[in-house]
Amino acid sequence: MPGKWAIGLMSGTSADGVDAALIEADATHIYRFGPALLEPYDPAFRARLVGLYGGKAPADEIAEVERILTERHAVATLNLLERAGLKPADIEILGFHGQTIHHAPHQRRTWQIGDGKLLAELTGIPVVNDFRSADVAAGGQGAPLVPVFHQALVASLPADVPRPVAVLNIGGVANVTWVGPDGLLLAFDTGPGNALIDDWMQRHRNVPVDRGGATARGGRIDEDVLAHLLSHPFFDQKAPKSLDRNAFHSTLADHLSVADGAATLTAFTAASIARAVYHFPAPAQVWLICGGGRHNPVLMEALEERLDAPVKGVEQVGWDGDALEAQAFAYLALRSRAGLPLSFPTTTGVPEPMTGGRFHRP
């Protein structure tokens, strides 16, 4: 095979654990996918990690959590190598996203904790991290960064998959990549993904997610609350655009029952995603869904009702929806080492195509 093995590591805004994935690729093509795994965070560490959101925690707490986070990424990497039957020397590069604890591109500031130098030492593999800072410093949104990976994936789809394609990632925040017939890219955050639903369930039921959408299915949507949530000025902003995980708050539904609140917040995620179509150059002919949100059947049904195109989990086209973002950072690390762009004016709003990332040798 013409590519090289690369590992990508992702810890998303939901802070459920480390996703690690192997791909064989070069800086422009993906040749095959290797194994992937999730190393979950225990509840106590997850609480400490989420407690850093906003970037205002004491410096010693941030430093300690960063060290533990990096060590857990090293464990995930070594476990993945064992599963794949590979050694550190077999891996060209390790793409380490880290954990976003503050994202304020309007202030030209973004902060992903994670010690790239330490990770390289712990794994014996060269590491690229800090993918977003260069884009934000240049005036971009710093997110989303996965569209160039989506573009490469869509290019490999059979001709009978209609274009344009919308690839929707529903993590804590939801983001979409629109890929046109000629490879034209547009990408942006659509609004909240799972974050508000997760926060609601944690506060009211002391569980991290609405498993299977069961709570939302038992509730009724409050149209007044939904309309108020949809009146947020973010939805009228021109794309590309991005959000901090905490830009919206589930407390707006606090006067509702637990079930009605879950139903309303789930409807809000679906409705805000549906508003993305107004920013597309042409209607998407199919929506391919990845990220944890695709496991929520109530949310997927709401998308099918609101989007005027087929809605499919990415597994239906042979992709791994749980590993996709980790795979993307493996690909971005290869592009970073080759000096190729990671972001573009139509994906983050950066003035010109921009590479990024910091390189660390073991």
matplotlib code that plots the C-alpha trace (Angstrom):
import matplotlib.pyplot as plt

x = [0.0, 1.3, 0.3, 1.8, 0.2, -0.9, -2.9, -5.4, -6.6, -9.7, -11.3, -14.5, -16.6, -18.7, -15.6, -16.6, -13.1, -10.3, -11.1, -8.0, -8.0, -5.5, -5.5, -3.2, -2.9, -0.7, -1.3, -3.9, -5.5, -6.9, -6.1, -7.5, -8.8, -7.2, -8.8, -10.2, -11.1, -12.6, -10.9, -13.7, -13.0, -14.1, -16.7, -14.4, -11.8, -14.6, -15.9, -12.5, -12.0, -15.4, -14.6, -11.9, -14.3, -14.1, -10.4, -10.8, -9.7, -6.6, -3.3, -2.2, -5.5, -5.3, -1.6, -2.5, -5.5, -3.5, -0.8, -3.4, -5.2, -1.9, -1.1, -4.6, -4.0, -0.7, -2.5, -5.1, -2.3, -0.4, -3.6, -4.5, -1.1, -1.5, -4.9, -3.4, -0.3, 1.9, 4.9, 5.5, 8.2, 5.5, 3.7, 4.6, 2.8, 0.4, -2.3, -3.2, -6.2, -6.2, -9.2, -10.7, -11.3, -12.0, -12.8, -13.2, -12.2, -13.6, -10.9, -8.4, -8.1, -8.5, -7.1, -6.7, -4.9, -2.6, 1.2, 2.5, 6.1, 5.1, 2.9, 5.8, 8.0, 5.4, 4.6, 7.9, 6.0, 6.3, 3.3, 1.5, -0.8, -2.2, -4.0, -6.2, -4.1, -2.5, -6.0, -7.4, -4.4, -4.9, -8.5, -10.2, -12.7, -10.4, -13.2, -14.3, -11.0, -12.3, -13.8, -10.7, -10.9, -14.5, -13.6, -11.1, -13.7, -16.5, -14.1, -13.8, -17.6, -19.1, -20.5, -24.1, -23.9, -25.5, -23.7, -23.7, -23.1, -23.6, -21.5, -22.9, -21.0, -23.2, -20.8, -21.2, -21.5, -22.8, -20.9, -21.5, -19.4, -21.0, -19.1, -20.1, -19.8, -16.5, -15.1, -16.0, -16.1, -18.2, -18.2, -19.5, -20.9, -24.7, -25.4, -25.6, -25.3, -25.6, -24.3, -27.6, -29.3, -26.4, -26.2, -30.0, -29.8, -26.9, -28.6, -32.0, -31.4, -27.7, -26.9, -24.6, -26.9, -30.5, -29.9, -31.8, -33.7, -36.0, -36.6, -37.2, -39.6, -41.8, -42.0, -43.6, -41.8, -42.5, -42.8, -42.3, -39.0, -37.9, -38.7, -36.8, -33.7, -33.9, -33.9, -30.3, -28.3, -25.8, -28.2, -28.4, -24.6, -23.0, -21.1, -18.4, -18.9, -18.1, -19.4, -18.1, -19.6, -21.2, -22.7, -26.2, -27.6, -30.1, -31.3, -33.7, -35.9, -35.8, -39.4, -40.3, -40.6, -37.6, -39.2, -40.5, -37.1, -35.3, -37.9, -37.5, -33.7, -33.6, -35.9, -33.6, -30.6, -32.5, -34.1, -30.8, -29.2, -32.0, -31.3, -27.9, -29.5, -30.0, -26.2, -25.6, -24.7, -27.0, -29.2, -27.5, -28.8, -27.9, -26.9, -24.3, -24.3, -21.4, -20.7, -22.5, -25.8, -26.5, -27.1, -30.1, -33.1, -35.4, -32.8, -32.3, -36.1, -36.4, -33.7, -35.5, -38.6, -36.9, -34.3, -35.5, -33.0, -32.1, -30.5, -28.1, -25.6, -22.1, -21.9, -24.2, -21.4, -18.7, -17.3, -17.0, -19.0, -17.5, -13.9, -14.3, -13.0, -10.0, -9.2, -9.4, -6.7, -4.4, -5.0, -4.5, -1.2, 0.1, -1.0, 0.6, 3.9, 3.6, 2.9, -0.5, -3.6, -5.8, -8.3, -9.7, -11.7, -14.9, -14.3, -13.1, -13.2, -9.4, -8.2, -6.3, -5.6, -3.7, -1.6, -1.1, 0.0, 3.1, 5.6, 7.3, 9.9, 10.0]
y = [0.0, 3.5, 5.2, 5.3, 4.3, 7.2, 7.4, 10.0, 10.8, 12.8, 13.9, 15.8, 18.3, 15.5, 14.4, 10.7, 9.4, 9.1, 7.9, 6.4, 5.3, 4.0, 4.9, 4.2, 7.4, 10.0, 13.8, 13.7, 10.2, 7.6, 4.1, 2.0, 2.1, 0.2, -0.6, 2.0, 2.1, 4.2, 4.5, 5.9, 8.4, 7.5, 9.8, 11.5, 12.5, 13.5, 15.9, 17.4, 17.8, 19.4, 21.7, 23.3, 24.5, 28.2, 28.2, 29.8, 27.0, 27.4, 27.0, 24.0, 22.2, 22.8, 21.5, 18.4, 17.5, 18.1, 15.7, 13.0, 13.6, 13.2, 10.0, 8.6, 9.4, 7.5, 4.5, 4.6, 4.8, 1.8, -0.3, 0.5, -0.6, -3.9, -4.4, -3.8, -5.9, -2.9, -1.3, 2.5, 2.3, 1.3, 4.6, 7.7, 10.3, 10.7, 13.4, 14.6, 17.0, 17.4, 18.8, 22.1, 24.0, 27.5, 28.6, 32.3, 32.9, 36.5, 37.2, 35.2, 32.7, 28.9, 26.6, 22.8, 21.2, 18.3, 18.0, 17.0, 16.6, 14.3, 12.2, 11.7, 10.6, 8.2, 6.6, 6.8, 8.2, 11.7, 13.9, 16.8, 18.8, 22.3, 22.1, 25.2, 28.0, 29.1, 29.4, 31.4, 33.7, 34.4, 35.4, 32.0, 30.3, 27.4, 25.0, 22.8, 21.2, 17.9, 19.1, 18.4, 14.8, 14.6, 15.9, 13.0, 10.5, 11.8, 11.6, 7.9, 7.3, 5.4, 7.5, 6.4, 8.4, 11.7, 15.0, 17.5, 15.5, 16.9, 15.2, 16.0, 15.3, 15.4, 15.7, 18.1, 20.8, 19.8, 20.7, 20.1, 19.8, 20.4, 18.8, 19.8, 17.7, 19.4, 19.0, 22.5, 22.8, 24.7, 23.9, 25.4, 24.6, 24.3, 24.8, 22.5, 18.8, 16.5, 19.0, 20.5, 17.1, 15.6, 18.5, 18.2, 14.5, 14.9, 17.6, 16.1, 12.3, 12.1, 10.1, 11.4, 10.9, 10.3, 6.7, 5.7, 9.1, 7.4, 10.4, 12.7, 10.2, 10.4, 14.2, 16.9, 19.7, 23.2, 25.3, 28.6, 27.5, 26.1, 29.3, 31.3, 29.0, 29.4, 33.2, 33.2, 35.5, 32.7, 31.1, 34.2, 34.6, 34.0, 30.7, 29.7, 30.1, 28.2, 27.8, 27.3, 24.3, 26.5, 29.1, 27.7, 26.6, 23.9, 26.0, 27.8, 24.7, 24.5, 25.2, 22.1, 18.5, 16.3, 14.5, 17.7, 19.4, 16.5, 16.5, 20.3, 20.3, 17.3, 19.2, 22.3, 20.3, 19.0, 22.3, 24.2, 21.6, 22.0, 25.7, 24.9, 24.3, 28.1, 28.5, 25.8, 26.8, 24.0, 21.5, 18.4, 15.3, 13.1, 13.7, 11.3, 11.4, 10.6, 11.3, 10.2, 11.9, 9.3, 6.7, 8.8, 7.5, 10.4, 12.9, 10.9, 10.8, 14.5, 15.1, 12.9, 15.0, 18.3, 17.7, 17.4, 14.6, 11.1, 10.9, 8.0, 6.9, 6.9, 3.1, 2.8, 4.0, 2.0, 4.6, 4.3, 7.0, 6.6, 6.8, 9.4, 12.4, 10.5, 9.3, 12.9, 14.0, 11.3, 12.6, 16.2, 15.3, 13.9, 17.0, 19.2, 17.4, 17.9, 21.6, 21.3, 23.3, 22.1, 24.9, 27.2, 30.4, 28.3, 26.1, 28.3, 31.8, 32.1, 34.6, 32.0, 28.3, 27.6, 24.8, 24.3, 22.1, 21.7, 18.9, 17.0, 14.2, 11.4]
z = [0.0, -0.8, 2.5, 6.0, 9.2, 11.4, 14.6, 15.5, 19.0, 19.9, 23.1, 22.2, 24.1, 25.5, 27.4, 27.5, 26.7, 24.2, 20.7, 19.0, 15.4, 12.9, 9.2, 6.3, 4.3, 2.9, 2.9, 0.2, 0.1, 2.5, 1.6, 4.4, 7.9, 10.8, 14.2, 16.5, 20.2, 22.9, 26.3, 28.5, 31.3, 34.8, 36.2, 38.6, 35.9, 33.5, 36.2, 36.7, 32.9, 32.4, 35.3, 33.3, 30.6, 30.3, 31.1, 34.5, 36.8, 38.9, 36.9, 39.0, 38.5, 34.7, 34.7, 36.7, 34.6, 31.4, 32.6, 33.4, 30.1, 28.2, 30.1, 29.2, 25.6, 25.8, 27.3, 24.5, 21.9, 23.2, 23.6, 20.0, 18.8, 20.7, 19.2, 15.7, 16.2, 15.5, 17.2, 17.8, 15.1, 12.6, 13.0, 11.0, 13.1, 16.0, 15.7, 19.2, 19.3, 23.1, 25.0, 24.2, 27.4, 25.9, 22.4, 21.6, 18.0, 18.1, 20.7, 18.5, 21.3, 21.5, 24.1, 23.8, 26.7, 26.1, 26.3, 22.9, 24.0, 26.9, 24.7, 22.2, 25.1, 26.5, 23.2, 21.3, 18.3, 16.7, 17.6, 16.0, 18.3, 18.7, 15.4, 15.8, 17.1, 13.8, 12.2, 15.0, 15.2, 11.5, 12.0, 11.4, 13.6, 14.3, 13.8, 12.3, 11.1, 9.8, 6.5, 4.5, 5.7, 4.8, 1.4, 0.9, 2.2, -0.1, -3.1, -2.5, -2.4, -5.4, -8.2, -7.3, -4.0, -5.1, -4.7, -3.0, 0.3, 3.8, 6.4, 9.8, 13.0, 16.1, 19.1, 22.0, 19.3, 15.8, 12.7, 9.0, 5.9, 2.5, -0.3, -3.8, -7.0, -7.8, -4.3, -3.3, 0.5, 3.0, 6.7, 9.9, 13.4, 13.1, 16.8, 19.8, 19.3, 22.3, 24.9, 26.1, 26.2, 28.1, 30.5, 31.1, 31.8, 34.1, 36.2, 36.3, 36.2, 37.2, 34.0, 31.2, 28.2, 27.2, 26.3, 23.2, 23.4, 25.9, 28.1, 25.1, 23.5, 26.6, 26.5, 24.5, 22.7, 24.2, 21.1, 23.0, 24.5, 21.1, 19.4, 22.0, 21.6, 17.8, 18.1, 19.1, 16.7, 15.9, 13.5, 11.3, 11.2, 7.8, 7.5, 8.2, 12.0, 15.2, 18.7, 22.2, 23.8, 26.5, 24.1, 24.9, 28.3, 29.1, 32.0, 29.6, 29.8, 33.7, 34.1, 32.1, 33.3, 32.7, 29.7, 28.1, 28.6, 26.9, 24.1, 23.6, 23.7, 21.3, 18.9, 19.2, 18.1, 15.1, 14.2, 14.4, 12.1, 9.7, 9.5, 8.1, 4.7, 4.2, 4.1, 1.5, -2.1, -3.3, -1.5, -0.1, -1.8, 1.1, 4.8, 6.3, 10.1, 12.4, 16.1, 19.2, 18.2, 15.5, 18.3, 19.5, 17.5, 18.5, 17.2, 14.0, 13.5, 14.0, 11.4, 8.9, 9.5, 9.1, 6.3, 2.7, 1.8, 2.9, 6.4, 6.9, 9.5, 7.9, 8.5, 5.5, 3.2, 5.0, 7.4, 11.2, 12.8, 16.2, 14.9, 12.2, 14.2, 15.5, 12.0, 10.8, 13.2, 12.0, 8.4, 9.6, 11.2, 7.9, 6.2, 8.8, 8.3, 4.6, 5.0, 3.4, 4.4, 7.2, 7.0, 4.3, 3.9, 3.4, 6.4, 9.2, 7.5, 7.6, 5.0, 3.0, 3.2, 6.4, 7.7, 11.4, 14.2, 16.3, 15.9, 18.7, 18.4, 21.0]

ax = plt.figure().add_subplot(projection="3d")
ax.plot(x, y, z, "-o")
ax.set_aspect("equal")
plt.show()
